[in-house]
Every structure is written in structure tokens, then in C-alpha cells.
Amino acid sequence: MRKTAPSWTLKFMPAWLSTVATPNERGGVPARPVVALFRGWLEKRQRAAFGENY
């Protein structure tokens, strides 16, 4: 994925997966440091697209 994916997906996917995963699935989400780093980035874009109640 790193060689072929656009750079925004490397920020988006781990953070998004973390928000939609069930508690049992969260252990399998890759790149936990990336999730922590880009969680705010994802939330900002979701609010911009969907408003406060996304």
C-alpha cells in the first residue's frame, strides 16, 4: 500500500479503521501510533464534511 496509495490514505485508513472497529477488532488495527497522530486530522475533515453530528 505504501508504494501505490496516495499519501492521504496513509493518514486516513488507520485512523478511520480505529473509529469504526468494534472493541474486539481494535487490536488488529495497524499502525497504532499513526492512529493517534492522525485522529485529529480525520475528525477535522469529518466535521467539515458532515457537520458536528457525524
mmCIF entry with sequence, helices, sheets and N, C-alpha, C, O atoms, coordinates in Angstrom:
data_MODEL
# 
_entry.id   MODEL 
# 
_entity.id                         1 
_entity.type                       polymer 
_entity.pdbx_number_of_molecules   1 
# 
_entity_poly.entity_id                      1 
_entity_poly.type                           'polypeptide(L)' 
_entity_poly.nstd_linkage                   no 
_entity_poly.nstd_monomer                   no 
_entity_poly.pdbx_seq_one_letter_code       MRKTAPSWTLKFMPAWLSTVATPNERGGVPARPVVALFRGWLEKRQRAAFGENY 
_entity_poly.pdbx_seq_one_letter_code_can   MRKTAPSWTLKFMPAWLSTVATPNERGGVPARPVVALFRGWLEKRQRAAFGENY 
_entity_poly.pdbx_strand_id                 A 
# 
loop_
_entity_poly_seq.entity_id 
_entity_poly_seq.num 
_entity_poly_seq.mon_id 
_entity_poly_seq.hetero 
1 1  MET n 
1 2  ARG n 
1 3  LYS n 
1 4  THR n 
1 5  ALA n 
1 6  PRO n 
1 7  SER n 
1 8  TRP n 
1 9  THR n 
1 10 LEU n 
1 11 LYS n 
1 12 PHE n 
1 13 MET n 
1 14 PRO n 
1 15 ALA n 
1 16 TRP n 
1 17 LEU n 
1 18 SER n 
1 19 THR n 
1 20 VAL n 
1 21 ALA n 
1 22 THR n 
1 23 PRO n 
1 24 ASN n 
1 25 GLU n 
1 26 ARG n 
1 27 GLY n 
1 28 GLY n 
1 29 VAL n 
1 30 PRO n 
1 31 ALA n 
1 32 ARG n 
1 33 PRO n 
1 34 VAL n 
1 35 VAL n 
1 36 ALA n 
1 37 LEU n 
1 38 PHE n 
1 39 ARG n 
1 40 GLY n 
1 41 TRP n 
1 42 LEU n 
1 43 GLU n 
1 44 LYS n 
1 45 ARG n 
1 46 GLN n 
1 47 ARG n 
1 48 ALA n 
1 49 ALA n 
1 50 PHE n 
1 51 GLY n 
1 52 GLU n 
1 53 ASN n 
1 54 TYR n 
# 
_struct_asym.id          A 
_struct_asym.entity_id   1 
# 
loop_
_struct_conf.conf_type_id 
_struct_conf.id 
_struct_conf.pdbx_PDB_helix_id 
_struct_conf.beg_label_comp_id 
_struct_conf.beg_label_asym_id 
_struct_conf.beg_label_seq_id 
_struct_conf.pdbx_beg_PDB_ins_code 
_struct_conf.end_label_comp_id 
_struct_conf.end_label_asym_id 
_struct_conf.end_label_seq_id 
_struct_conf.pdbx_end_PDB_ins_code 
_struct_conf.beg_auth_comp_id 
_struct_conf.beg_auth_asym_id 
_struct_conf.beg_auth_seq_id 
_struct_conf.end_auth_comp_id 
_struct_conf.end_auth_asym_id 
_struct_conf.end_auth_seq_id 
_struct_conf.pdbx_PDB_helix_class 
_struct_conf.details 
_struct_conf.pdbx_PDB_helix_length 
HELX_P HELX_P1 AA1 SER A 7  ? VAL A 20 ? SER A 7  VAL A 20 1 ? 14 
HELX_P HELX_P2 AA2 ARG A 26 ? GLY A 28 ? ARG A 26 GLY A 28 5 ? 3  
HELX_P HELX_P3 AA3 ARG A 32 ? PHE A 50 ? ARG A 32 PHE A 50 1 ? 19 
# 
_struct_conf_type.id          HELX_P 
_struct_conf_type.criteria    ? 
_struct_conf_type.reference   ? 
# 
loop_
_atom_site.group_PDB 
_atom_site.id 
_atom_site.type_symbol 
_atom_site.label_atom_id 
_atom_site.label_alt_id 
_atom_site.label_comp_id 
_atom_site.label_asym_id 
_atom_site.label_entity_id 
_atom_site.label_seq_id 
_atom_site.pdbx_PDB_ins_code 
_atom_site.Cartn_x 
_atom_site.Cartn_y 
_atom_site.Cartn_z 
_atom_site.occupancy 
_atom_site.B_iso_or_equiv 
_atom_site.pdbx_formal_charge 
_atom_site.auth_seq_id 
_atom_site.auth_comp_id 
_atom_site.auth_asym_id 
_atom_site.auth_atom_id 
_atom_site.pdbx_PDB_model_num 
ATOM 1   N N  . MET A 1 1  ? 0.825   -1.189 0.000  1.00 0.00 ? 1  MET A N  1 
ATOM 2   C CA . MET A 1 1  ? 0.000   0.000  0.000  1.00 0.00 ? 1  MET A CA 1 
ATOM 3   C C  . MET A 1 1  ? 0.869   1.253  0.000  1.00 0.00 ? 1  MET A C  1 
ATOM 4   O O  . MET A 1 1  ? 0.516   2.238  -0.647 1.00 0.00 ? 1  MET A O  1 
ATOM 5   N N  . ARG A 1 2  ? 1.949   1.241  0.679  1.00 0.00 ? 2  ARG A N  1 
ATOM 6   C CA . ARG A 1 2  ? 2.803   2.419  0.805  1.00 0.00 ? 2  ARG A CA 1 
ATOM 7   C C  . ARG A 1 2  ? 3.305   2.912  -0.545 1.00 0.00 ? 2  ARG A C  1 
ATOM 8   O O  . ARG A 1 2  ? 3.405   4.121  -0.758 1.00 0.00 ? 2  ARG A O  1 
ATOM 9   N N  . LYS A 1 3  ? 3.618   2.009  -1.449 1.00 0.00 ? 3  LYS A N  1 
ATOM 10  C CA . LYS A 1 3  ? 4.180   2.403  -2.745 1.00 0.00 ? 3  LYS A CA 1 
ATOM 11  C C  . LYS A 1 3  ? 3.119   2.878  -3.728 1.00 0.00 ? 3  LYS A C  1 
ATOM 12  O O  . LYS A 1 3  ? 3.416   3.689  -4.605 1.00 0.00 ? 3  LYS A O  1 
ATOM 13  N N  . THR A 1 4  ? 1.894   2.391  -3.600 1.00 0.00 ? 4  THR A N  1 
ATOM 14  C CA . THR A 1 4  ? 0.892   2.693  -4.614 1.00 0.00 ? 4  THR A CA 1 
ATOM 15  C C  . THR A 1 4  ? -0.232  3.603  -4.138 1.00 0.00 ? 4  THR A C  1 
ATOM 16  O O  . THR A 1 4  ? -0.921  4.200  -4.965 1.00 0.00 ? 4  THR A O  1 
ATOM 17  N N  . ALA A 1 5  ? -0.433  3.724  -2.845 1.00 0.00 ? 5  ALA A N  1 
ATOM 18  C CA . ALA A 1 5  ? -1.561  4.505  -2.326 1.00 0.00 ? 5  ALA A CA 1 
ATOM 19  C C  . ALA A 1 5  ? -1.222  5.994  -2.261 1.00 0.00 ? 5  ALA A C  1 
ATOM 20  O O  . ALA A 1 5  ? -0.075  6.366  -2.015 1.00 0.00 ? 5  ALA A O  1 
ATOM 21  N N  . PRO A 1 6  ? -2.226  6.839  -2.485 1.00 0.00 ? 6  PRO A N  1 
ATOM 22  C CA . PRO A 1 6  ? -1.994  8.270  -2.283 1.00 0.00 ? 6  PRO A CA 1 
ATOM 23  C C  . PRO A 1 6  ? -1.660  8.532  -0.809 1.00 0.00 ? 6  PRO A C  1 
ATOM 24  O O  . PRO A 1 6  ? -2.102  7.789  0.068  1.00 0.00 ? 6  PRO A O  1 
ATOM 25  N N  . SER A 1 7  ? -0.898  9.566  -0.541 1.00 0.00 ? 7  SER A N  1 
ATOM 26  C CA . SER A 1 7  ? -0.442  9.820  0.830  1.00 0.00 ? 7  SER A CA 1 
ATOM 27  C C  . SER A 1 7  ? -1.593  10.058 1.803  1.00 0.00 ? 7  SER A C  1 
ATOM 28  O O  . SER A 1 7  ? -1.475  9.722  2.981  1.00 0.00 ? 7  SER A O  1 
ATOM 29  N N  . TRP A 1 8  ? -2.705  10.633 1.336  1.00 0.00 ? 8  TRP A N  1 
ATOM 30  C CA . TRP A 1 8  ? -3.810  10.892 2.274  1.00 0.00 ? 8  TRP A CA 1 
ATOM 31  C C  . TRP A 1 8  ? -4.379  9.599  2.832  1.00 0.00 ? 8  TRP A C  1 
ATOM 32  O O  . TRP A 1 8  ? -4.890  9.593  3.952  1.00 0.00 ? 8  TRP A O  1 
ATOM 33  N N  . THR A 1 9  ? -4.306  8.495  2.079  1.00 0.00 ? 9  THR A N  1 
ATOM 34  C CA . THR A 1 9  ? -4.856  7.238  2.590  1.00 0.00 ? 9  THR A CA 1 
ATOM 35  C C  . THR A 1 9  ? -4.026  6.694  3.740  1.00 0.00 ? 9  THR A C  1 
ATOM 36  O O  . THR A 1 9  ? -4.553  5.987  4.599  1.00 0.00 ? 9  THR A O  1 
ATOM 37  N N  . LEU A 1 10 ? -2.756  7.006  3.772  1.00 0.00 ? 10 LEU A N  1 
ATOM 38  C CA . LEU A 1 10 ? -1.910  6.553  4.872  1.00 0.00 ? 10 LEU A CA 1 
ATOM 39  C C  . LEU A 1 10 ? -2.271  7.260  6.175  1.00 0.00 ? 10 LEU A C  1 
ATOM 40  O O  . LEU A 1 10 ? -2.040  6.719  7.257  1.00 0.00 ? 10 LEU A O  1 
ATOM 41  N N  . LYS A 1 11 ? -2.835  8.460  6.081  1.00 0.00 ? 11 LYS A N  1 
ATOM 42  C CA . LYS A 1 11 ? -3.337  9.166  7.261  1.00 0.00 ? 11 LYS A CA 1 
ATOM 43  C C  . LYS A 1 11 ? -4.751  8.690  7.595  1.00 0.00 ? 11 LYS A C  1 
ATOM 44  O O  . LYS A 1 11 ? -5.093  8.479  8.758  1.00 0.00 ? 11 LYS A O  1 
ATOM 45  N N  . PHE A 1 12 ? -5.551  8.529  6.565  1.00 0.00 ? 12 PHE A N  1 
ATOM 46  C CA . PHE A 1 12 ? -6.972  8.258  6.743  1.00 0.00 ? 12 PHE A CA 1 
ATOM 47  C C  . PHE A 1 12 ? -7.269  6.845  7.233  1.00 0.00 ? 12 PHE A C  1 
ATOM 48  O O  . PHE A 1 12 ? -7.991  6.674  8.216  1.00 0.00 ? 12 PHE A O  1 
ATOM 49  N N  . MET A 1 13 ? -6.731  5.845  6.572  1.00 0.00 ? 13 MET A N  1 
ATOM 50  C CA . MET A 1 13 ? -7.160  4.467  6.822  1.00 0.00 ? 13 MET A CA 1 
ATOM 51  C C  . MET A 1 13 ? -6.956  3.989  8.261  1.00 0.00 ? 13 MET A C  1 
ATOM 52  O O  . MET A 1 13 ? -7.917  3.506  8.860  1.00 0.00 ? 13 MET A O  1 
ATOM 53  N N  . PRO A 1 14 ? -5.760  4.095  8.851  1.00 0.00 ? 14 PRO A N  1 
ATOM 54  C CA . PRO A 1 14 ? -5.647  3.608  10.237 1.00 0.00 ? 14 PRO A CA 1 
ATOM 55  C C  . PRO A 1 14 ? -6.558  4.363  11.207 1.00 0.00 ? 14 PRO A C  1 
ATOM 56  O O  . PRO A 1 14 ? -7.177  3.750  12.076 1.00 0.00 ? 14 PRO A O  1 
ATOM 57  N N  . ALA A 1 15 ? -6.643  5.690  11.063 1.00 0.00 ? 15 ALA A N  1 
ATOM 58  C CA . ALA A 1 15 ? -7.499  6.469  11.967 1.00 0.00 ? 15 ALA A CA 1 
ATOM 59  C C  . ALA A 1 15 ? -8.969  6.119  11.770 1.00 0.00 ? 15 ALA A C  1 
ATOM 60  O O  . ALA A 1 15 ? -9.708  5.985  12.745 1.00 0.00 ? 15 ALA A O  1 
ATOM 61  N N  . TRP A 1 16 ? -9.399  5.971  10.521 1.00 0.00 ? 16 TRP A N  1 
ATOM 62  C CA . TRP A 1 16 ? -10.782 5.611  10.241 1.00 0.00 ? 16 TRP A CA 1 
ATOM 63  C C  . TRP A 1 16 ? -11.100 4.206  10.732 1.00 0.00 ? 16 TRP A C  1 
ATOM 64  O O  . TRP A 1 16 ? -12.143 3.983  11.346 1.00 0.00 ? 16 TRP A O  1 
ATOM 65  N N  . LEU A 1 17 ? -10.212 3.263  10.466 1.00 0.00 ? 17 LEU A N  1 
ATOM 66  C CA . LEU A 1 17 ? -10.435 1.893  10.930 1.00 0.00 ? 17 LEU A CA 1 
ATOM 67  C C  . LEU A 1 17 ? -10.606 1.851  12.442 1.00 0.00 ? 17 LEU A C  1 
ATOM 68  O O  . LEU A 1 17 ? -11.425 1.091  12.959 1.00 0.00 ? 17 LEU A O  1 
ATOM 69  N N  . SER A 1 18 ? -9.842  2.658  13.141 1.00 0.00 ? 18 SER A N  1 
ATOM 70  C CA . SER A 1 18 ? -9.942  2.702  14.591 1.00 0.00 ? 18 SER A CA 1 
ATOM 71  C C  . SER A 1 18 ? -11.311 3.203  15.046 1.00 0.00 ? 18 SER A C  1 
ATOM 72  O O  . SER A 1 18 ? -11.826 2.748  16.068 1.00 0.00 ? 18 SER A O  1 
ATOM 73  N N  . THR A 1 19 ? -11.906 4.133  14.300 1.00 0.00 ? 19 THR A N  1 
ATOM 74  C CA . THR A 1 19 ? -13.200 4.676  14.714 1.00 0.00 ? 19 THR A CA 1 
ATOM 75  C C  . THR A 1 19 ? -14.357 3.742  14.392 1.00 0.00 ? 19 THR A C  1 
ATOM 76  O O  . THR A 1 19 ? -15.391 3.809  15.058 1.00 0.00 ? 19 THR A O  1 
ATOM 77  N N  . VAL A 1 20 ? -14.223 2.882  13.404 1.00 0.00 ? 20 VAL A N  1 
ATOM 78  C CA . VAL A 1 20 ? -15.332 2.004  13.033 1.00 0.00 ? 20 VAL A CA 1 
ATOM 79  C C  . VAL A 1 20 ? -15.172 0.576  13.551 1.00 0.00 ? 20 VAL A C  1 
ATOM 80  O O  . VAL A 1 20 ? -16.100 -0.226 13.449 1.00 0.00 ? 20 VAL A O  1 
ATOM 81  N N  . ALA A 1 21 ? -14.019 0.257  14.097 1.00 0.00 ? 21 ALA A N  1 
ATOM 82  C CA . ALA A 1 21 ? -13.775 -1.095 14.600 1.00 0.00 ? 21 ALA A CA 1 
ATOM 83  C C  . ALA A 1 21 ? -14.484 -1.304 15.942 1.00 0.00 ? 21 ALA A C  1 
ATOM 84  O O  . ALA A 1 21 ? -14.591 -0.386 16.755 1.00 0.00 ? 21 ALA A O  1 
ATOM 85  N N  . THR A 1 22 ? -14.955 -2.508 16.150 1.00 0.00 ? 22 THR A N  1 
ATOM 86  C CA . THR A 1 22 ? -15.510 -2.863 17.456 1.00 0.00 ? 22 THR A CA 1 
ATOM 87  C C  . THR A 1 22 ? -14.359 -3.021 18.437 1.00 0.00 ? 22 THR A C  1 
ATOM 88  O O  . THR A 1 22 ? -13.207 -3.130 18.018 1.00 0.00 ? 22 THR A O  1 
ATOM 89  N N  . PRO A 1 23 ? -14.645 -3.035 19.731 1.00 0.00 ? 23 PRO A N  1 
ATOM 90  C CA . PRO A 1 23 ? -13.557 -3.205 20.703 1.00 0.00 ? 23 PRO A CA 1 
ATOM 91  C C  . PRO A 1 23 ? -12.705 -4.458 20.448 1.00 0.00 ? 23 PRO A C  1 
ATOM 92  O O  . PRO A 1 23 ? -11.489 -4.431 20.642 1.00 0.00 ? 23 PRO A O  1 
ATOM 93  N N  . ASN A 1 24 ? -13.337 -5.546 20.018 1.00 0.00 ? 24 ASN A N  1 
ATOM 94  C CA . ASN A 1 24 ? -12.586 -6.774 19.730 1.00 0.00 ? 24 ASN A CA 1 
ATOM 95  C C  . ASN A 1 24 ? -11.701 -6.628 18.497 1.00 0.00 ? 24 ASN A C  1 
ATOM 96  O O  . ASN A 1 24 ? -10.656 -7.272 18.410 1.00 0.00 ? 24 ASN A O  1 
ATOM 97  N N  . GLU A 1 25 ? -12.102 -5.797 17.552 1.00 0.00 ? 25 GLU A N  1 
ATOM 98  C CA . GLU A 1 25 ? -11.353 -5.624 16.313 1.00 0.00 ? 25 GLU A CA 1 
ATOM 99  C C  . GLU A 1 25 ? -10.205 -4.611 16.443 1.00 0.00 ? 25 GLU A C  1 
ATOM 100 O O  . GLU A 1 25 ? -9.265  -4.647 15.650 1.00 0.00 ? 25 GLU A O  1 
ATOM 101 N N  . ARG A 1 26 ? -10.270 -3.730 17.413 1.00 0.00 ? 26 ARG A N  1 
ATOM 102 C CA . ARG A 1 26 ? -9.269  -2.661 17.516 1.00 0.00 ? 26 ARG A CA 1 
ATOM 103 C C  . ARG A 1 26 ? -7.853  -3.170 17.703 1.00 0.00 ? 26 ARG A C  1 
ATOM 104 O O  . ARG A 1 26 ? -6.902  -2.483 17.330 1.00 0.00 ? 26 ARG A O  1 
ATOM 105 N N  . GLY A 1 27 ? -7.688  -4.344 18.265 1.00 0.00 ? 27 GLY A N  1 
ATOM 106 C CA . GLY A 1 27 ? -6.358  -4.912 18.422 1.00 0.00 ? 27 GLY A CA 1 
ATOM 107 C C  . GLY A 1 27 ? -5.701  -5.220 17.085 1.00 0.00 ? 27 GLY A C  1 
ATOM 108 O O  . GLY A 1 27 ? -4.475  -5.293 17.004 1.00 0.00 ? 27 GLY A O  1 
ATOM 109 N N  . GLY A 1 28 ? -6.492  -5.399 16.045 1.00 0.00 ? 28 GLY A N  1 
ATOM 110 C CA . GLY A 1 28 ? -5.965  -5.712 14.730 1.00 0.00 ? 28 GLY A CA 1 
ATOM 111 C C  . GLY A 1 28 ? -5.749  -4.505 13.838 1.00 0.00 ? 28 GLY A C  1 
ATOM 112 O O  . GLY A 1 28 ? -5.287  -4.652 12.707 1.00 0.00 ? 28 GLY A O  1 
ATOM 113 N N  . VAL A 1 29 ? -6.076  -3.308 14.324 1.00 0.00 ? 29 VAL A N  1 
ATOM 114 C CA . VAL A 1 29 ? -5.878  -2.108 13.519 1.00 0.00 ? 29 VAL A CA 1 
ATOM 115 C C  . VAL A 1 29 ? -4.384  -1.820 13.447 1.00 0.00 ? 29 VAL A C  1 
ATOM 116 O O  . VAL A 1 29 ? -3.727  -1.708 14.482 1.00 0.00 ? 29 VAL A O  1 
ATOM 117 N N  . PRO A 1 30 ? -3.837  -1.697 12.236 1.00 0.00 ? 30 PRO A N  1 
ATOM 118 C CA . PRO A 1 30 ? -2.398  -1.476 12.095 1.00 0.00 ? 30 PRO A CA 1 
ATOM 119 C C  . PRO A 1 30 ? -1.994  -0.056 12.475 1.00 0.00 ? 30 PRO A C  1 
ATOM 120 O O  . PRO A 1 30 ? -2.810  0.866  12.469 1.00 0.00 ? 30 PRO A O  1 
ATOM 121 N N  . ALA A 1 31 ? -0.739  0.091  12.799 1.00 0.00 ? 31 ALA A N  1 
ATOM 122 C CA . ALA A 1 31 ? -0.109  1.406  12.955 1.00 0.00 ? 31 ALA A CA 1 
ATOM 123 C C  . ALA A 1 31 ? -0.758  2.259  14.037 1.00 0.00 ? 31 ALA A C  1 
ATOM 124 O O  . ALA A 1 31 ? -1.176  3.386  13.775 1.00 0.00 ? 31 ALA A O  1 
ATOM 125 N N  . ARG A 1 32 ? -0.840  1.729  15.241 1.00 0.00 ? 32 ARG A N  1 
ATOM 126 C CA . ARG A 1 32 ? -1.454  2.493  16.334 1.00 0.00 ? 32 ARG A CA 1 
ATOM 127 C C  . ARG A 1 32 ? -0.849  3.879  16.530 1.00 0.00 ? 32 ARG A C  1 
ATOM 128 O O  . ARG A 1 32 ? -1.601  4.816  16.799 1.00 0.00 ? 32 ARG A O  1 
ATOM 129 N N  . PRO A 1 33 ? 0.467   4.064  16.410 1.00 0.00 ? 33 PRO A N  1 
ATOM 130 C CA . PRO A 1 33 ? 0.991   5.437  16.514 1.00 0.00 ? 33 PRO A CA 1 
ATOM 131 C C  . PRO A 1 33 ? 0.439   6.358  15.430 1.00 0.00 ? 33 PRO A C  1 
ATOM 132 O O  . PRO A 1 33 ? 0.228   7.546  15.672 1.00 0.00 ? 33 PRO A O  1 
ATOM 133 N N  . VAL A 1 34 ? 0.205   5.815  14.237 1.00 0.00 ? 34 VAL A N  1 
ATOM 134 C CA . VAL A 1 34 ? -0.373  6.611  13.150 1.00 0.00 ? 34 VAL A CA 1 
ATOM 135 C C  . VAL A 1 34 ? -1.812  6.976  13.501 1.00 0.00 ? 34 VAL A C  1 
ATOM 136 O O  . VAL A 1 34 ? -2.254  8.093  13.231 1.00 0.00 ? 34 VAL A O  1 
ATOM 137 N N  . VAL A 1 35 ? -2.541  6.041  14.098 1.00 0.00 ? 35 VAL A N  1 
ATOM 138 C CA . VAL A 1 35 ? -3.914  6.313  14.528 1.00 0.00 ? 35 VAL A CA 1 
ATOM 139 C C  . VAL A 1 35 ? -3.923  7.496  15.488 1.00 0.00 ? 35 VAL A C  1 
ATOM 140 O O  . VAL A 1 35 ? -4.704  8.431  15.316 1.00 0.00 ? 35 VAL A O  1 
ATOM 141 N N  . ALA A 1 36 ? -3.064  7.457  16.492 1.00 0.00 ? 36 ALA A N  1 
ATOM 142 C CA . ALA A 1 36 ? -3.010  8.540  17.474 1.00 0.00 ? 36 ALA A CA 1 
ATOM 143 C C  . ALA A 1 36 ? -2.610  9.861  16.828 1.00 0.00 ? 36 ALA A C  1 
ATOM 144 O O  . ALA A 1 36 ? -3.155  10.914 17.160 1.00 0.00 ? 36 ALA A O  1 
ATOM 145 N N  . LEU A 1 37 ? -1.674  9.800  15.921 1.00 0.00 ? 37 LEU A N  1 
ATOM 146 C CA . LEU A 1 37 ? -1.161  11.004 15.286 1.00 0.00 ? 37 LEU A CA 1 
ATOM 147 C C  . LEU A 1 37 ? -2.193  11.678 14.391 1.00 0.00 ? 37 LEU A C  1 
ATOM 148 O O  . LEU A 1 37 ? -2.267  12.906 14.358 1.00 0.00 ? 37 LEU A O  1 
ATOM 149 N N  . PHE A 1 38 ? -2.988  10.901 13.669 1.00 0.00 ? 38 PHE A N  1 
ATOM 150 C CA . PHE A 1 38 ? -3.901  11.462 12.678 1.00 0.00 ? 38 PHE A CA 1 
ATOM 151 C C  . PHE A 1 38 ? -5.371  11.425 13.073 1.00 0.00 ? 38 PHE A C  1 
ATOM 152 O O  . PHE A 1 38 ? -6.228  11.745 12.249 1.00 0.00 ? 38 PHE A O  1 
ATOM 153 N N  . ARG A 1 39 ? -5.688  11.046 14.303 1.00 0.00 ? 39 ARG A N  1 
ATOM 154 C CA . ARG A 1 39 ? -7.085  11.039 14.737 1.00 0.00 ? 39 ARG A CA 1 
ATOM 155 C C  . ARG A 1 39 ? -7.696  12.435 14.638 1.00 0.00 ? 39 ARG A C  1 
ATOM 156 O O  . ARG A 1 39 ? -8.826  12.577 14.171 1.00 0.00 ? 39 ARG A O  1 
ATOM 157 N N  . GLY A 1 40 ? -6.980  13.451 15.063 1.00 0.00 ? 40 GLY A N  1 
ATOM 158 C CA . GLY A 1 40 ? -7.470  14.827 14.974 1.00 0.00 ? 40 GLY A CA 1 
ATOM 159 C C  . GLY A 1 40 ? -7.657  15.273 13.538 1.00 0.00 ? 40 GLY A C  1 
ATOM 160 O O  . GLY A 1 40 ? -8.620  15.973 13.226 1.00 0.00 ? 40 GLY A O  1 
ATOM 161 N N  . TRP A 1 41 ? -6.750  14.878 12.662 1.00 0.00 ? 41 TRP A N  1 
ATOM 162 C CA . TRP A 1 41 ? -6.831  15.196 11.236 1.00 0.00 ? 41 TRP A CA 1 
ATOM 163 C C  . TRP A 1 41 ? -8.127  14.628 10.652 1.00 0.00 ? 41 TRP A C  1 
ATOM 164 O O  . TRP A 1 41 ? -8.835  15.312 9.913  1.00 0.00 ? 41 TRP A O  1 
ATOM 165 N N  . LEU A 1 42 ? -8.429  13.379 10.988 1.00 0.00 ? 42 LEU A N  1 
ATOM 166 C CA . LEU A 1 42 ? -9.645  12.736 10.491 1.00 0.00 ? 42 LEU A CA 1 
ATOM 167 C C  . LEU A 1 42 ? -10.884 13.422 11.046 1.00 0.00 ? 42 LEU A C  1 
ATOM 168 O O  . LEU A 1 42 ? -11.818 13.703 10.296 1.00 0.00 ? 42 LEU A O  1 
ATOM 169 N N  . GLU A 1 43 ? -10.908 13.695 12.336 1.00 0.00 ? 43 GLU A N  1 
ATOM 170 C CA . GLU A 1 43 ? -12.072 14.340 12.950 1.00 0.00 ? 43 GLU A CA 1 
ATOM 171 C C  . GLU A 1 43 ? -12.342 15.706 12.325 1.00 0.00 ? 43 GLU A C  1 
ATOM 172 O O  . GLU A 1 43 ? -13.497 16.059 12.087 1.00 0.00 ? 43 GLU A O  1 
ATOM 173 N N  . LYS A 1 44 ? -11.302 16.465 12.061 1.00 0.00 ? 44 LYS A N  1 
ATOM 174 C CA . LYS A 1 44 ? -11.459 17.786 11.449 1.00 0.00 ? 44 LYS A CA 1 
ATOM 175 C C  . LYS A 1 44 ? -12.119 17.661 10.072 1.00 0.00 ? 44 LYS A C  1 
ATOM 176 O O  . LYS A 1 44 ? -13.016 18.439 9.746  1.00 0.00 ? 44 LYS A O  1 
ATOM 177 N N  . ARG A 1 45 ? -11.692 16.707 9.278  1.00 0.00 ? 45 ARG A N  1 
ATOM 178 C CA . ARG A 1 45 ? -12.265 16.525 7.952  1.00 0.00 ? 45 ARG A CA 1 
ATOM 179 C C  . ARG A 1 45 ? -13.690 15.980 7.993  1.00 0.00 ? 45 ARG A C  1 
ATOM 180 O O  . ARG A 1 45 ? -14.522 16.344 7.161  1.00 0.00 ? 45 ARG A O  1 
ATOM 181 N N  . GLN A 1 46 ? -13.968 15.116 8.954  1.00 0.00 ? 46 GLN A N  1 
ATOM 182 C CA . GLN A 1 46 ? -15.330 14.613 9.091  1.00 0.00 ? 46 GLN A CA 1 
ATOM 183 C C  . GLN A 1 46 ? -16.276 15.740 9.501  1.00 0.00 ? 46 GLN A C  1 
ATOM 184 O O  . GLN A 1 46 ? -17.382 15.834 8.969  1.00 0.00 ? 46 GLN A O  1 
ATOM 185 N N  . ARG A 1 47 ? -15.861 16.594 10.435 1.00 0.00 ? 47 ARG A N  1 
ATOM 186 C CA . ARG A 1 47 ? -16.696 17.730 10.826 1.00 0.00 ? 47 ARG A CA 1 
ATOM 187 C C  . ARG A 1 47 ? -16.929 18.674 9.656  1.00 0.00 ? 47 ARG A C  1 
ATOM 188 O O  . ARG A 1 47 ? -18.036 19.180 9.476  1.00 0.00 ? 47 ARG A O  1 
ATOM 189 N N  . ALA A 1 48 ? -15.890 18.912 8.861  1.00 0.00 ? 48 ALA A N  1 
ATOM 190 C CA . ALA A 1 48 ? -16.029 19.797 7.701  1.00 0.00 ? 48 ALA A CA 1 
ATOM 191 C C  . ALA A 1 48 ? -17.013 19.220 6.685  1.00 0.00 ? 48 ALA A C  1 
ATOM 192 O O  . ALA A 1 48 ? -17.771 19.964 6.063  1.00 0.00 ? 48 ALA A O  1 
ATOM 193 N N  . ALA A 1 49 ? -17.002 17.916 6.516  1.00 0.00 ? 49 ALA A N  1 
ATOM 194 C CA . ALA A 1 49 ? -17.856 17.285 5.517  1.00 0.00 ? 49 ALA A CA 1 
ATOM 195 C C  . ALA A 1 49 ? -19.280 17.043 6.016  1.00 0.00 ? 49 ALA A C  1 
ATOM 196 O O  . ALA A 1 49 ? -20.243 17.199 5.264  1.00 0.00 ? 49 ALA A O  1 
ATOM 197 N N  . PHE A 1 50 ? -19.407 16.658 7.293  1.00 0.00 ? 50 PHE A N  1 
ATOM 198 C CA . PHE A 1 50 ? -20.707 16.194 7.786  1.00 0.00 ? 50 PHE A CA 1 
ATOM 199 C C  . PHE A 1 50 ? -21.299 17.039 8.913  1.00 0.00 ? 50 PHE A C  1 
ATOM 200 O O  . PHE A 1 50 ? -22.413 16.767 9.360  1.00 0.00 ? 50 PHE A O  1 
ATOM 201 N N  . GLY A 1 51 ? -20.584 18.046 9.374  1.00 0.00 ? 51 GLY A N  1 
ATOM 202 C CA . GLY A 1 51 ? -21.062 18.842 10.493 1.00 0.00 ? 51 GLY A CA 1 
ATOM 203 C C  . GLY A 1 51 ? -20.676 18.212 11.820 1.00 0.00 ? 51 GLY A C  1 
ATOM 204 O O  . GLY A 1 51 ? -19.939 17.228 11.862 1.00 0.00 ? 51 GLY A O  1 
ATOM 205 N N  . GLU A 1 52 ? -21.175 18.780 12.885 1.00 0.00 ? 52 GLU A N  1 
ATOM 206 C CA . GLU A 1 52 ? -20.799 18.323 14.230 1.00 0.00 ? 52 GLU A CA 1 
ATOM 207 C C  . GLU A 1 52 ? -21.335 16.941 14.592 1.00 0.00 ? 52 GLU A C  1 
ATOM 208 O O  . GLU A 1 52 ? -20.768 16.269 15.453 1.00 0.00 ? 52 GLU A O  1 
ATOM 209 N N  . ASN A 1 53 ? -22.398 16.515 13.961 1.00 0.00 ? 53 ASN A N  1 
ATOM 210 C CA . ASN A 1 53 ? -23.040 15.243 14.325 1.00 0.00 ? 53 ASN A CA 1 
ATOM 211 C C  . ASN A 1 53 ? -22.751 14.150 13.311 1.00 0.00 ? 53 ASN A C  1 
ATOM 212 O O  . ASN A 1 53 ? -23.683 13.541 12.785 1.00 0.00 ? 53 ASN A O  1 
ATOM 213 N N  . TYR A 1 54 ? -21.492 13.891 13.026 1.00 0.00 ? 54 TYR A N  1 
ATOM 214 C CA . TYR A 1 54 ? -21.142 12.860 12.049 1.00 0.00 ? 54 TYR A CA 1 
ATOM 215 C C  . TYR A 1 54 ? -21.142 11.489 12.656 1.00 0.00 ? 54 TYR A C  1 
ATOM 216 O O  . TYR A 1 54 ? -20.867 10.508 11.965 1.00 0.00 ? 54 TYR A O  1 
# 
